[in-house]
Amino acid sequence: MENSFIERYVFKFLMVVSFICGFIYFYMNNIDFISAAIEYGKMNIPNIGYSFLRVFGGLLIPVAFIVPSMFEFGRIKLARIGFIAYGICHLITALWIVYFLFSEPAADIFSSNKVFAFLSEGGFVYSFTFWDTYSLTATVFSIIYGIVAIYTGIYFNKDKSAVKWLVVLLFAIRILFPFFNNILTQDRIFSLFWITNNALPLASQLFFTAGILLAGASDYTWIEFVWDQLVFAENEDNEQ
């Protein structure tokens, strides 16, 4: 029980730090982006999705594991909604293609120069901010990432092991997709712009992932930390 007591506070600490990193980034970066997008008339549907994914990913999801469960709207439900909404927002960012097809010849969608010009001049920031590229590949990344996030939310109340590795996968994708894409296509690792725009969000996601792995160490800690339900230590199942 002493170990559980210590683990509980370590888990809370990790989630609080995750939230703080997400909040600092939102306050210092995303609020300015939202203000500029509204001022210059660039608050289109993909940018709305980008703005809200920062809210769900950096703020709502870690908060779900900080505050106690409230009434019938429990912690697990809030986490599920957060991940599913987070994934949907990533999918929404891919709607820039619809804007493109309404303003440019359809064949130009396969022209990297035309796509770069359209996204950069049109104020569609998600691709470059999140994946360090304006290429069509970034949209493929966003669709994959969004689907994984949605599946994480769906499985959050079903399979502890699946959830743990889906959360790890989300963190890995954030780094590995732009890393390998840059190595293969641009002969560089990460741009300074990508680093400055992802250092805090990645730190937030890292602390959150560490917290989920800690909670998933046993059925007992998972039920207590994730489900926010007290159980007796003698009822703990074997680690999965």
C-alpha positions in Angstrom: 0.0 0.0 0.0 2.9 2.4 0.7 4.1 1.9 -2.9 0.6 2.6 -4.1 0.6 5.8 -2.1 3.9 7.0 -3.7 2.8 5.9 -7.2 -0.4 7.8 -6.8 1.4 11.0 -6.2 3.9 10.4 -8.9 1.0 9.8 -11.3 -0.6 13.0 -10.2 2.7 14.9 -10.6 3.2 13.6 -14.1 -0.3 14.6 -15.2 0.0 18.1 -13.5 3.3 18.7 -15.3 1.8 17.5 -18.6 -1.1 20.0 -18.1 1.3 22.8 -17.2 3.4 22.2 -20.4 0.2 22.2 -22.5 -1.1 25.3 -20.8 2.1 27.3 -21.3 2.2 26.4 -24.9 -1.5 27.3 -25.4 -1.1 30.6 -23.6 2.2 31.6 -25.3 1.5 30.3 -28.8 -2.0 29.1 -29.6 -3.9 32.2 -28.3 -1.7 34.4 -30.5 -2.4 32.1 -33.5 -6.1 32.2 -32.9 -6.1 36.0 -32.6 -4.0 36.4 -35.8 -6.2 33.9 -37.7 -9.3 35.8 -36.8 -7.7 39.2 -37.5 -6.5 38.2 -40.9 -9.6 36.2 -41.9 -7.7 32.8 -41.8 -9.9 31.1 -39.2 -11.1 28.4 -41.7 -12.3 24.9 -40.7 -8.8 23.3 -40.8 -7.5 26.0 -38.5 -10.4 25.7 -36.2 -9.6 22.0 -35.9 -5.9 22.8 -35.3 -6.9 25.3 -32.5 -9.2 22.8 -30.8 -6.7 19.9 -31.0 -4.4 21.9 -28.8 -7.2 22.3 -26.3 -8.0 18.6 -26.2 -4.5 17.3 -26.5 -2.6 19.6 -24.1 -5.4 20.6 -21.7 -8.5 18.5 -21.4 -6.8 15.0 -21.6 -4.3 15.6 -18.7 -7.0 17.4 -16.7 -9.2 14.3 -16.9 -6.6 12.5 -14.7 -6.0 15.4 -12.3 -9.5 16.3 -11.1 -11.6 13.7 -9.3 -14.5 12.0 -11.1 -17.5 14.2 -10.9 -21.0 12.7 -10.5 -21.8 10.2 -13.3 -19.5 11.9 -15.8 -16.4 10.0 -14.7 -12.8 10.4 -15.4 -12.7 7.6 -18.0 -15.6 9.1 -20.0 -13.9 12.5 -20.0 -10.6 10.9 -21.2 -12.5 8.9 -23.9 -14.2 12.1 -25.2 -10.9 14.0 -25.1 -9.0 11.4 -27.2 -11.9 10.9 -29.7 -12.3 14.7 -30.1 -8.5 15.1 -30.4 -8.4 12.6 -33.2 -11.4 14.1 -35.0 -9.6 17.5 -34.9 -6.6 16.0 -36.6 -8.9 14.6 -39.3 -10.5 18.0 -39.7 -7.2 19.6 -40.5 -7.1 17.5 -43.7 -10.1 19.4 -45.0 -7.7 21.9 -46.5 -7.9 19.6 -49.5 -11.5 20.6 -50.1 -10.5 24.3 -50.1 -7.7 23.5 -52.5 -10.0 21.6 -54.9 -12.4 24.5 -55.0 -9.7 27.1 -55.9 -7.1 25.1 -57.9 -7.1 22.5 -60.6 -7.5 19.0 -59.2 -4.2 17.8 -60.8 -2.3 20.4 -58.9 -2.9 18.5 -55.6 0.1 16.3 -56.6 2.4 19.3 -57.2 4.5 19.9 -54.1 5.1 23.5 -55.1 1.4 24.3 -55.6 0.5 22.6 -52.3 3.3 24.5 -50.5 2.1 27.8 -52.0 -1.5 27.2 -51.2 -1.0 26.1 -47.6 1.6 28.7 -46.7 -0.2 31.6 -48.4 -3.6 30.5 -47.2 -2.6 30.4 -43.5 -3.1 26.6 -43.1 -0.4 26.1 -40.4 -1.1 22.6 -39.2 1.0 20.6 -41.6 4.2 22.6 -41.1 3.7 23.2 -37.4 2.9 19.5 -36.5 4.8 17.6 -39.2 7.5 20.0 -40.3 6.5 19.8 -43.9 3.9 21.4 -46.3 3.9 18.3 -48.5 0.8 16.1 -49.1 2.6 13.5 -46.9 1.7 15.6 -43.8 -2.0 15.1 -44.5 -1.4 11.3 -44.6 0.3 11.6 -41.3 -2.6 13.6 -39.8 -5.1 11.0 -40.9 -3.1 8.1 -39.4 -2.5 10.1 -36.2 -6.2 11.1 -36.0 -7.3 7.5 -36.4 -4.9 6.2 -33.7 -6.1 8.9 -31.3 -9.7 7.9 -31.9 -9.0 4.3 -31.3 -7.2 5.2 -28.1 -10.4 6.9 -26.9 -12.5 3.9 -28.0 -10.3 1.4 -26.1 -9.8 3.5 -23.0 -12.4 1.7 -21.0 -11.8 -1.7 -22.5 -8.2 -2.9 -22.8 -5.4 -1.7 -20.5 -2.6 -3.1 -22.6 -4.0 -1.7 -25.8 -4.4 1.7 -24.3 -0.8 1.8 -23.0 0.7 1.0 -26.4 -1.7 3.2 -28.3 -0.6 6.2 -26.1 3.1 5.2 -26.6 2.4 5.0 -30.4 0.9 8.5 -30.5 4.0 9.9 -28.8 6.3 7.9 -31.2 4.4 9.0 -34.3 4.8 12.7 -33.3 8.6 12.3 -33.5 9.3 9.5 -35.9 7.0 10.6 -38.8 8.5 14.0 -39.3 12.0 12.7 -38.5 12.0 10.0 -41.2 10.1 12.3 -43.7 12.7 15.0 -43.3 15.6 12.6 -43.6 14.2 11.1 -46.8 12.9 14.2 -48.5 14.7 17.3 -47.1 18.1 16.0 -46.0 17.6 17.4 -42.5 16.3 16.3 -39.1 14.0 19.0 -37.7 13.6 22.7 -38.5 14.0 25.2 -35.8 10.4 26.2 -36.3 9.3 22.7 -35.6 11.4 22.4 -32.5 10.1 25.7 -31.0 6.5 24.8 -31.8 6.7 21.2 -30.5 9.1 21.2 -27.5 6.4 22.0 -25.0 3.6 19.9 -26.6 6.0 16.9 -26.8 7.0 17.4 -23.2 3.4 17.5 -22.2 2.8 14.3 -24.2 5.9 12.6 -22.7 4.8 13.2 -19.1 1.3 12.0 -19.9 2.7 8.9 -21.6 4.9 8.2 -18.6 1.8 8.6 -16.3 -0.2 6.1 -18.3 2.6 3.6 -18.3 2.9 4.0 -14.5 -0.8 3.5 -14.1 -0.7 0.5 -16.4 1.9 -1.4 -14.4 -0.9 -3.4 -12.7 -4.6 -3.8 -12.7 -4.8 -2.3 -9.2 -3.0 1.0 -10.2 -5.0 1.1 -13.5 -8.3 0.9 -11.7 -7.3 3.5 -9.1 -5.4 6.0 -11.2 -7.3 5.8 -14.5 -10.7 4.7 -13.4 -10.5 6.7 -10.2 -11.9 3.9 -8.2 -10.5 2.5 -4.9 -9.8 -1.2 -4.7 -8.3 -3.4 -2.1 -4.7 -4.5 -2.7 -5.5 -8.1 -2.1 -7.9 -8.0 -5.1 -5.2 -6.9 -7.5 -4.9 -9.1 -10.5 -1.7 -10.2 -12.1 0.0 -7.6 -14.2 -1.0 -7.8 -17.9 
